Amino acid sequence: MGLIIVLICGYLVTSLADQNVHIMSINPSDRRLINDDDYMKNREAMITTEKKMRIGGTLSLDDNEQAVNKTIMLEKINMIEFSRVNHSQYIPSMSFYKVKPLIENSKLLKIIRNMPKGGALHVHDLSGVSLEWLIQNATYRDNIYLCVNSQSYIVFKAFKSPPQNPDCPWKSVKEERAAASSPEQFDAFLRHNLSLMISDPVETFADNNKAWDRFKIFFAQVANLIYYVPVFQDYQYRLLEEFNADNVQYLELRTSLQGLYDLNVPEYDEEYALLLLKNITEDFMKQNPEFIGTKVIFCGGRYANSSVILENVKKAMYLYQKYPDFLAGYDLVSDEEWYHTLLYYKDALLYPSQQTPPYKLPYFFHAGETDWQDTEVDYNLFDAILLNTTRIGHGYALSKHPFLAKLVKSRQIAVEVNPISNQLLRLLTDLRNHPMIGLMSDNFPIVISSDDPSSWGADPLSHDMYMAFMTMSGEDGDLTFLKQLAINSLQFSSMSSNVKQKAKKKWEIRWNTFIKQFS
Amino acid sequence: MTVSVQVASAIILLVSVVSSKPALKVVRRDAEPDTSGHMNLRAQMLEEEMKLRLGGNLVLNEQEQVVNRLLLKEKRAIIERSRLNKTTYYPALSFYKSKKFVESTNIYQIIKKMPKGAALHIHDLAITSLNWVVKNVTYRDNVYMYYDDKGFVHLGAFGTPPADNPEDCNSLFFLVLLQQTIVSLGAFGTPPADNPWELVKTLRAKAPDAVMFDKDLLNNISMLSSDPLEMYPTINLVWARFDKYFEQVISLLFNADIMRDYYRQALVEFKEDNVQYIELRAILSGFTVLSGTTHDAEFGLNIYRQVTEEFVRENPDFLGAKIIMSGLRFFESSAIKESVKVAKTLRLKYPHFFAGYDLVGQEDPNNPLTFYISTLSQASKELPYYFHAAETNWQETDVDYNLVDALLLNTTRIGHGYGISKHPKLVEIIRERKIAVEVSPISNQLLGLVSDLRNHPMAALMASGYPVVISSDDPGTWEAAPLSHDFFMAFMNLAGKETGLAFLKQLALNSFEYSAMNRSEKSRAKLLWRSKWNSFILETVVNNTGLEQDSDMKMCVDDNRYKYQGLTCSQATTESSANVCYVKEVATACCRSCTMIWTGMPECEFGDRDKTMCGQDNACEQSANICCDKCADTRKTTNSQVRTYDLSALVLAVIFLIVQCCI
């Protein structure tokens, strides 16, 4: 008897549970249809008002775009509702390390990859090309040497013949590879040593500091491989190829312009590097006329002292005057929480504006890439805005500064948001908590970029767009959101207004083709 | 004035940071740029920003400023120590990991003593410490327990333990709530085969060690016996555990006599934690007595009312409580209709004690407010609402849109409102209509919405002075203090480094301002609170005299350009065998790196003088002076003064670690 009761109860419970899930997953909006007409009208009005306020809220879609929209929204809503109602993990809220393999077959990601996304406005030169290319191409060249430092990290450099280096003796990569049991195994060893993605960064690094320490090591590892001019030329060309293949039409590349060398010249100057980049872009444009172009943002390191930065700024002024169409401006990079503040460099950074007549050097400062509210890092936001920055890199802390946020909006200073970078460098874990979401719901001038995509094996821009779409816009955030982000990326670029007009036309053609090809 | 003090301090801080960094080597040929314009504007902007904050307009008197400096000094030290030395910032970790650290800080001790006003968002079954439940309630007659198939203890109080399915005892309460409407829904959970209820007394007597038995019992019920962030990686898993807590204690706490004592104890604990007033969300109906009779909502309300009145009579410096009746959001519309009807009657009958109505239970998978819209909108004119809304990360879903409905239904406050920062229109409305959001930081963290509390979306709204109150939701579940831990978390994570006492004071003031008290109740409350506040300030000032004075503190950073035998500071201090911090030049240039290994021991300030040598087993026999840290114990026994010195050295070390603390 008891057993029968147990069975019946068990059945009842499970069937109820099933039914429950079933009821909820049919169509959640059904439950909104309650008779109270006036109430529901008010409600819809309120929701509509708010939807119009967000990024893309005022765009309307034509019939063909609606078709694309339907497809992407189907996947988005299904994924959200499935997870929300059926008690399962929401994939895009996890660490990108885990997300990446799980979304490989996503139709939505495929569409985002095909979508002309406009510009990537926040990308660093040493982590723009896939690691695979670096290993399979760059390290296979002549004269490349490696050494393993005391922390067991591989460091690369090119030599005619390597000097004595007892702490970290140089060995020819070619010979090492030949001596290995197989080239594949050797390459796997390199990959394992270089990549930040051998384990989940969100679990490996306890906090933002630890993540940054590893991240800086990565740059030290590859810098002299990439800055070897023969590699550099191909690397930069390859970078454009990869971004173009990911349907990014325009690029603003942050680079130090320093440290370039080859077997004969120990160090080239910034102008040489800039010209090299200019020529590469022009070559690439000849081959790919639908590409819109590249500009360079010259970057000093926040670890340098003030006098170095002053020299840098002067150099930037000289270069900006000479190549106004190619050099966009100046920025300071590297671990913001650890190194010097903008205020520390204020003399150097105010130098251009205090010339007679004032010289206008555009700035593109990284600022407020931090969780530390009210610290000197956080206050970089004040200085960036006071120094008349054109855009703000990251600006992660901006939402905690209502006064500055207002200025950013009224002056249309765009914030370059890099979702995956913020997550893997451990500013936050679940991207649905990204502080920019509030600002994006209020149509702040925001662009999505990818920061250092190759360091974590991300697509040049598509993965970041995917994450922004799935975690930083609501369940109803649709194609208009993505389209507006693409438009923003051109709107807030440093192109002159004439060029911008042309660029937008170029992009529109691509966009229409993309939409047409879909149907 | 507060603002200007804060701004001024911020400016001095920044200026001194600059001036204390290494001077420029290169003499510039160009004229020195004039930076005063930049600095003036910057100071103005900072001041504007500070004014916008929660508490930004409060003026602190002199004594309050002393306490403010005290708080800020430690806050800055904790933040900058962690930021500049790349060490763990404990307040941002899971509460499971941070609790000990939190309690060790002076800030926490001050917050604990601070009259915090009201706790406006707490739930009936999770307000009293588990320790009291175990040490008091489970020692009573008629208290039974059993282990379910997952190993969780369930507790219950019965005249005679129910002969049939023990899960029915849990569901008994649901049955009563459902009031004959759909009795068929009575089966909850999986029914075990035999009756496993046993007297706790008997089991404890049988156990080899009663202390261990109690400890196990507590750990079995507490959500903090392991780290919830690691144990339950998704929201739904952690909610399953959270719901389990309620299942574990429900048959116990729905005994009317036990609830009377449980609630009284809650008032004792909240008062001890320096909370003056509470608004309790309570289910009200379903209380049983040992004879087996179950009672209605009015009976429940009267339990709380009588205990509150009695407690206030005995403790005239406690302001009392009000009840917010809670329906459950997984109920049928008809059940909620009934419960709203009851609520309306109770509101009429007990207008001073019965504050209003809310719906509780996990929002994500359960019914949105629109599901009950007819009932709720009809009653919205007579019945004040205090809706939970958007306790979620799911933007623009049904759960998220509960915010829209809560506002349309004229809610008096919003419970959690975690999703509201993503709604620019709605935040405009709550500011205009002064609808406060009840924020419970630890609850949000442990229930999986955000791991690092510095990412809490309310930080932005608090920086912008929105109507916010801090509460603790279910402190009993995760062994938190009634309110102090949540206040600490808000202070250290949801507010910036330069946000001090004014923020905390404003939160206390807000808690009265946005309470359900009427005007005369409010003014009485503020009067009482003010006298408590003043004596708290006085006491804190007296107790901390001496601690406040700053010694000569310098900027402690590594010189980035400095190289010792080709090594950078961090390399030199970690990689070489000899301890280079004993080289005076290194200790100066590598202040930050060397401070990190600072031991505070005289003659051994930076620990062992040689790694390789001191790594050997017989190091203390061979070279005790070189391995001064490793061999410290042998040295210490001969010198009793070392210990006392240790303490002051620790203080010194902390001072060293502080970047700058100018006021």
Interface residues (C-beta under 8 A of the other chain):
Chain A: G2 L3 I5 V6 C9 G10 L12 V13 L16 M24 P28 R31 R32 I34 N35 D36 Y39 N42 R43 M46 I47 T49 E50 M53 I80 E81 R84 V85 H87 S88 Q89 S93 S150 A206 D207 N209 K210 D213 Y303 A304 N305 S306 S307 L310 E337 W338 Y339 H340 T341 L343 Y344 K346 D347 L350 Y351 Q354 D371 W372 Q373 D374 T375 E376 V377 D378 Y379 F382 D383 I385 L386 L387 S399 K400 H401 P402 F403 L404 L427 L428 T429 D430 R432 N433 P435 I437 G438 S441 D442 S473 G474 E475 D476 G477
Chain B: A10 L14 V17 V18 K21 P22 L24 K25 V26 R28 D30 A31 E32 P33 D34 T35 H38 L41 R42 M45 L46 E48 E49 L52 I79 E80 R83 L84 K86 T88 Y89 A92 N165 L185 A187 F188 G189 T190 P191 A193 D194 P233 T234 N236 D364 P365 N367 P368 T370 F371 I373 S374 S377 N393 W394 Q395 E396 T397 D398 V399 D400 Y401 V404 D405 L407 L408 S421 K422 H423 P424 K425 L426 L449 V450 S451 D452 R454 N455 H456 P457 A459 A460 A463 S464 A495 G496 K497 E498 T499 N560 R561 E575
